[in-house]
Amino acid sequence: ELVYLEPKSFREDSWETISKAVKEGNISKYNVGDTKTIELEGFGTHTVRIANTSTPSECNTEGFSQTACGFVIEFEDIISNYKMNSSDTSIGGWEASEMRSYVNNEIYNAFPEELRKLIIDTYVVSGHEAGKTENYKTTDKIYLLSTKEVWEDGEDNLIEYDTARDVTRQLD
């Protein structure tokens, strides 16, 4: 059994220590951009980094995607290539995609057990395809970041086609 220690750094601390520190709000040693390597069974060694540590008030708005709220860790590189759907369409959105099933099963199950048991369910709001009016709402352990979460909606990089852009925020 792992023993909880006072946080030292994201890179050095056990996942148990990181989880306990996050739950207690004791994250002064963890900063956006800090990295750590993990071994994914069947996918090799990869680097993850802290992408977000804050929970602004908009995160408490009903219907707001929690994908860029709180303590969020992202992969620094591509861990696998996989199509959203074999049909080359976006019909059914993230909710019905083969990619969603793939990342929440094969990729999730490749994580070390000590990390898997600490990953929480996240409320995800994702955009809908043409002809639909409601965004998709799912609960996932792992998800893809939206364009709005990666970069701000600006004059040169409009995020006009993401129908869920107003119910998420840019990561820290």
PyMOL commands that set and color helices and strands:
alter all, ss='L'
color gray80, all
select helices_A, chain A and resi 15-24+57-60+93-96+98-110+113-116+147-150+165-167
alter helices_A, ss='H'
color red, helices_A
select strands_A, chain A and resi 35-40+44-52+72-75+122-126+136-140
alter strands_A, ss='S'
color yellow, strands_A
deselect
rebuild
show_as cartoon
